[in-house]
Amino acid sequence: MRETKDLEIQRVAVVGTGLMGHGIAQSFAMKGYDVNLLSRNRDSLNKAIQEIEWSLAKFVKKGFLNKHETESVLSRISTTTSYEEGLEEIDLALESVSEKLELKKQVFSKIDEAAPAHAIIATNTSTLSITEMGNSTRRSEKTVGMHWFIPPQLTKLIEVIRGDSTSNETLKAILDLSKKLGKTPILCKKDARGFIVSRILVAAFNEAFWTFSRGEASILEIDSSVRYGGGFPMGWFELVDFVGVDVEYDVSKILFEAHGDRYRPVLELTEPLVKAKKLGRKSGVGFYDWGKSKPVLPLEYKSSYDVERSWAVAANEAAFMVLEEVAEPESIDLGMKLGTGWPSGPCEYADKKGLDKILHKLEHAYSQYPIELYKPCSLLEEYVKKGWTGKETGKGFYKYEQVFS
Ligand SMILES: NC(=O)c1ccc[n+]([C@@H]2O[C@H](COP(=O)([O-])OP(=O)(O)OC[C@H]3O[C@@H](n4cnc5c(N)ncnc54)[C@H](O)[C@@H]3O)[C@@H](O)[C@H]2O)c1
């Protein structure tokens, strides 16, 4: 029997053929892995193969692949509706079915029954508990989170999440595999809701939502300031529309349940949209009307919203993650840059700006609007008290070489 310890993953099963599942299967096949794609019915498998063919054609058009290569990519993907067939002789099964814990637990348990004993079972969940899924198998030490970003064929980031029972061998195998796939893995050391990227992102969304609901700035003013003033790829409302208002709504509620008042969501803003099925780009309307073009943001509003407040809540949340030993500053920064295209990571930004300034921004906001979102993390306070205010003093989130003149 093969041991997970020296496991080199060669054959993979992907369970679920939705938006993410087919893209993940394609990503494996493009790097030479044999993939069994598993779904409940033939129709969804056929549709998935059509989507993969469409995507491969785009790679050819852009000159990244030739016709012969696309044929060999396709030849590496087998499709099946049978767990027995799909999980035979695999080294890794990755589930990417709908974001429902009970469903994922059932899928984990079915994989556990059918897959070889050495195989790792991973989940692509965005928010749910890896540990609970792992506990529905008899090999929880071989279960792990492997969270891809959309579109999986192109995005460079993978969050690797350690469940309570995940072994070091399993983690290492998935971190190594991610690198072989040409991705940059970041390690989420604990099974904490929101993992790394969603947690920081929702903090920034909530700040924008509160600002708008207090009547301090309009949606256009906030988004124009974020995009043109802050150099982010999109404004926060624009980005919520892009990922789906319903997705943000669900994730923000999960974060609130898990982390408490710091994540109190502004449901008055998102709930009416979700109820009216105005889900953003995918439904044509959300905060913006996406019918004609992507949102047009007036350049003249680019200084109307204080983007430093976005950075302050992001850096504050990063401090909580460091304090709770969920993630290292390097992982947080890489995650935000590679996963969402931020111009800088929140830790490196805060170190450059000065942690004392970030702390002051939070304290000022907290004195004006006493909501937990602005309450500074004790780690930030401690760093500033010790004089560790960032790059200038040689120590902040990171350590810097001191340059003496
Ligand atoms: N969409 C994103 O941007 C994104 C990004 C990262 C991770 N994820 C995660 O990836 C997973 C899949 O998301 P998606 O966007 O591809 O969803 P999707 O709705 O496009 O696809 C869901 C898939 O689950 C399958 N499914 C549903 N019920 C099932 C059942 N009872 N048995 C077997 N299969 C079943 C569906 O047939 C479909 O193939 C989720 O956990 C999601 O949180 C999504």
The ligand as an ORCA input file, in Angstrom:
! r2SCAN-3c Opt
* xyz 0 1
  N     -17.551     30.398     -7.683
  C     -16.452     30.846     -7.106
  O     -16.010     31.979     -7.332
  C     -15.703     29.961     -6.148
  C     -14.360     30.240     -5.854
  C     -13.658     29.394     -4.996
  C     -14.287     28.295     -4.425
  N     -15.614     28.064     -4.714
  C     -16.224     26.882     -4.092
  O     -16.272     25.833     -5.060
  C     -17.389     24.988     -4.805
  C     -18.237     24.868     -6.057
  O     -18.639     26.177     -6.431
  P     -19.091     26.530     -7.915
  O     -19.042     28.009     -8.012
  O     -18.341     25.690     -8.887
  O     -20.621     26.074     -7.842
  P     -21.603     25.622     -9.012
  O     -22.973     25.873     -8.498
  O     -21.198     26.193    -10.309
  O     -21.347     24.038     -9.073
  C     -21.765     23.170     -8.061
  C     -21.610     21.740     -8.520
  O     -22.078     20.896     -7.463
  C     -22.838     19.849     -8.042
  N     -23.777     19.327     -7.061
  C     -24.816     19.965     -6.477
  N     -25.487     19.115     -5.672
  C     -24.837     17.916     -5.756
  C     -25.039     16.623     -5.173
  N     -26.064     16.392     -4.363
  N     -24.157     15.629     -5.483
  C     -23.124     15.867     -6.314
  N     -22.890     17.053     -6.908
  C     -23.736     18.039     -6.630
  C     -23.544     20.505     -9.203
  O     -23.972     19.541    -10.141
  C     -22.429     21.383     -9.761
  O     -21.603     20.628    -10.630
  C     -18.109     25.596     -3.610
  O     -17.685     24.970     -2.440
  C     -17.653     27.055     -3.631
  O     -17.708     27.666     -2.366
  C     -16.328     28.836     -5.574
*
